[in-house]
Amino acid sequence: MKKLLLSLVGCVIAWMAGESSAQAAHSESACDTNPDYIRCYDADTWTANCTSGAEELCWIDNGFASDGLLFRHDSWRQFTINPRCQAAVGNGCFDSFPRVGSTGSGYSYDLIDPTAVKAAPYYQELTFRYYTKASEGYPSHVSHGPAIIATTGASGNCSTLAMQPLKATWNVLYTTSSTCGAAMAVTEVRMAMNQTGATTDGICRNERWCRIEIYLKAETSVTDADADNKEDLGECNGILRMWVNDTLVMDYSTFCFGFMSYSGGTWSANNSGWKAMWPVREYTHREAPWGGHTAIDNIVVDIGVHSGTGPYIGAAANENFLGTADPNSPYFIQNAAIGHWACYNDTGKQNCANNGASGHSSLTAIGTWGTRKTLPDCSYSTSLLASEATGQWANGTSGSVGELDFDIYAPNSDETVAPYDASTCTTGNTNPLREASLKTTVTSAACISNATCGQGLYWAMLRGSLEAHNGNTPSAYVAGTCGYLGTRSCGPSFMPKVRTISGWIYIPSSSASAFTNCETGTLIAGSAFPTAQPCPALPGFGGSGSGNGGYYLSVTRTAAGNFAVVQRHNNSYTKRALYDSGVPISLDTWHRYELIAWVDLNTAADRDKVSLMLDGTTVIDKQALTYTIASDDGASATNGVDWLNCKSNVNTAAPSVACQVTGVTVDGITSNQTGYDLTIYTDQTYVGTMSFYSCSGWGTWCPFETHKVGNLGGL
């Protein structure tokens, strides 16, 4: 409803202001005067061909070619030309609220040469510059942005160089095939930021346009140091450079593109070069319930020869005010936005059951790719319940991520799950998809004395560039001053204010005994706890590492039946705490919940606190924690420091010191050491760096403030 109202507001504003029937073809004035600027894509041309901004002829009027432009039309779930956005240049932009797993823009790639007369090997040097902005809470876990495509000869894809616009960890994905692939020792590589300037300037925040520039120059020589007759990364003189807002964040001067091949004892050019591009594109993988927008503007392609430090295009001559950055952004949803679980309906429920020995290996097919999909669901995966989880949380048990159950699932599942469609899917199973939940169970036998005994899925923490691409970028390409403890990228150490898990939980009455005696002083035989059994730790945060999960901060139910938070510290049987909301949580009922861990390293008031929501009401509001989750606990230099933010063995408080504990978010049962069997159901779970219920963790724009009006406008 909110999105519809915002769109109507945009329509009214546009109608009151009045739209001109035609505007200037290009707002970048240099495109009309600089002969090296061969392409300029903007969204400032609103003609009679434009009604919704999605029409093919409307896009042609804005700089695109006319050959096979539109390949998918998904209404408002693709990029459209918006003539009334707060543009970076001019008054229009390419605007989108893309569908999860979508094909990007909805439009085909375009030739670099608009006249289509440039012959092979096409372009050997070019610069590509564009503006991008995320707004209205748009999450930044995205990939496959604008791309440059190379071919060999007149046809045949040779390579694709694609921007990977994870806003705190910009990188470039380079993939090769055919002739280029045959020339390369490695056919796919992800190049991370490697310049120290990235540590302060290599981040793009919401609500402000970010200017991205890429420079490519093909190799003309190969050293072939290992004599394998292949181009190995570091053996060529090709150049790949990237700037973010005019700051150099990536510079590789020994890059190989696969444009030279070895034959007959010599290296020579293989007739490959850059021919086409995907100017407007972005794949989103984490769809927020409130929507959000991503936009691209003023794309310029320069085929001139350049030298010096760059950037070579830079800011547009008539650049607008770029906006005020949201200091708490970018915002991340980490778990592929499981708006629902879904599985096949068969009589034996085997397509929902967890039959694999490792907990997931023989699971047939489930649809968790984002929130409700409107198209047939073909996402059949055997990986961790197809949820894109980092791993399975099963310390101390027989090993399982749980199973799917379609008899019990959360409310608000009233949208139709798309059925199997034989015309678009390849599997032989034609049973329809059914709503489901994640069922996790921990029995009493194995868990009385283990450090942590749980079951479910977990997601590792996002920490910006320091957590990304470790090992993906060859060590020869890493600047010596960048990265900590083998982390092979530079960039800002993005740290959010909060860590959040939000969703629905159902505790059946059959599990009541697991809560009856917790923290009451009653011990069970064989218990290693000196005073009382801890209350079960349900969904929440766990610390895995030397303590085998001995750290956690999770939701629970007290012996009195109240919703609460339970904490355990440093793998200790005595260092634990219970934070009781005093608000009852009933059994055999679905409840909406949200657990927020406050981890802000810059503001003491927002650090080492916990908040808890139950059924739309905050029942614990930033209560101070007994034991730290986001600072040095004083125990030692390497143990327990900032455990909830630790990732890739990097200690935030002391980057030269490795963490022994790595924080994760757990969906399921984090720990059950009560001596009783425990089963719970969870559904519609979100894991992120902001609240999914309130303005906690948000900055200047919060989707839960009703007076906010989207700054992208709308048609």
Steps between C-alpha positions, in 0.01 A plus 500: 500500500778740591675440166175564316443826687853617424448421132174694497671796664762491225231492235320799648820703524588418140152595381501829691842595369414400146723283283660640190445290192874489432817585686867521414628169372806501727551699818874430491606788278842345432331215312416745226847654477756231588548258208642236736171483692343243272199418720299701748197345666276723703137508601416859413310437179127470565316483169172373362660155503512505879197411711632292789869537418533130419422525128770390259466811285529715812834337578615547142421870537738499798806369319441126456515306176189360337618144435348253746487747785211367707536135601284486811211713610411468867306823544638713784744228609762603248690821435286777359575852389387733777492863384435635849765341720760705681748428227878521515500684168203661330152410629456130428656167595466126440305391805409156631364292784630176348361155566725262693703283266389716212671539167620843593360783294254312283683625192766344280860610469596769252782548251775741601509628144150637430563486126593129519776550242801452730682185389683238706705514714274785606617715792826437684470793739196666655370682807153448641340738753156505663312611812316264733285549809315279749215663687188442707665220695616308194730219622850486362555127456496517120709385207541517123491872440592671173732285290735510201490207255780384272469282191744327271445592139152592386320285758556268790510621859859508621479666842281705732632756744220580745480744786405332828335788685503371858506854631763447771710260295511607138670242282519393138406152378687397185390182324636359175392235253576381148818656360564722801439212738735272311773763521466538879632275775205607719167565329331692782641744752353759737716808538470686830589855593875517559575868558530658843268783393221246509523474878338840535329564166416158359146484631169611351231598747126518450322821399803643319611446142831317467717554192674189366766499229682203343799515264602201287802458276572169327833324540760521224761269654519184711801392708379140557723464805385145569530391134153344492403671172212668686437851617539483878380792706796728551680401178345759265513877461124553487352768725189496719424807711199614698407825672223566750411870512835579333701303759714222353396179677624235256812497282632189327769568238595137429153374417420238238176517301557196279545715190831332407558131422808280472553318172803386305741616765375860513239713672270707279168682517206264442256745339311559828381835629220684677193517280188536716383589850218474746461867595202468738500187712494382861403166651354515847524196728348631821155651464387722787136483613472878467637510146759764428645633178822475306580744222761557230561825315717670239700213352790612282736282292833653397715328234785750518865420572596605852806533720562641844326420827137563400209498541458567131133594483422613853196700601249620245536867417142563611492263797216565747516490878564133566305475825587457867638159591327289763781444755364164619487353151557289302239257632536128457258210507720195540275200451344539156184641658320181582154649479373144495609141486344285233526138403332240285178341616522124471328238709813392683620857556841382386555813299467698822689257719866523588638165385864580437771356720660841523169668560426619151667295230191320371243773543314511171376851435367795693427856404657750735641732235382826646149581603196388304586433140244583236661285235538120502753395762788313340753552781566137579805477719663254736691767688401562861128501434560733204517791740851619420597439861869499580481162669312267729488565872513157657762500773474203731220321315492237230525771238201653328365833385148392591218425264213674326146449622194608301242416765611789722601831346481865594210742442504750215568222253195583294677557170502213254825311467568455132459140381740300293474591133620233256556762231762687700639251752706192428424276798261208466315572823165660415354520852399853601700697752363535852562747780737366763701590808842400630466234770799446730532241776765431765455193716609475862745213470794673332486844653522494878869588523599629156609860462221565254253256355279637225349451158421731212661737253751774561623805313843655550519870580544759228791731568557689180819452305684322779268200475474474126693321229762347725699284263309596186746764393844350428762604753716654227234766458475606863662823610722437802331769706151360448311235687551340839617147574477381142177678414568598145315823450510861604203710585301636790447262789125540484350448846125536563337634813295186552476132415145378457303180462129547440225257415234267637536229765272218614569298815277191527362393837686171457820698572374664820719284724816652351406833657346382828814483716740733320691733731299374800780325684388151407781294349470182300726199526824534309477878468823696492327817615569585864167658591223463244430394145495798261182590317510379140663741259268527199565721190769759559874550479772246565874512525678208338869433519722375779199488731297289254208736533556592864380857438138580423231765535161354408129522565349258749198427721541512877371248751222748573403504132636845412681599182863574583859514380765256624874565484806282544856630497844355436391138500438526874246305703472792743522802270142515384214744541123508449320818393131454578245719318224408744267450202354149451550308177239231447557151364342351187475849351697685237670814636687768314831588664813705447830485687740794464859492622649850524863487386587858401874540556484879474225581749507354851124553542441267205742227602454183707123543523207280403146571378213256459166524319202269542192522280564859396588636846849576630525307826872559570644834391881527482565323828867490597657157467685337786769369265643679200425409141676791330808596701798347679388283791841527663547125510790497257633673193351248262197340663154650516588834346207647311373149429174597333686706242792267443528367147779337302718494811516878513475670836336839453635644823854392416539416129838336553347244738300202382162422651452153639124541483301579186149637538210354303121536491306181569152413374381203702616377840829659604539281807290258705667368815189458709489122499165500317411458136431828323333577165422845360380636164626821339381675187535821297837567658713802413859557606642846454680811619187700585161444660216348299246645742620837634752775424771333710823492304365727228642841417343793318243286319286245680218306329300496823458878517175555315574863419795405284444559128718316253768719347490326164148605423304268278268472208 
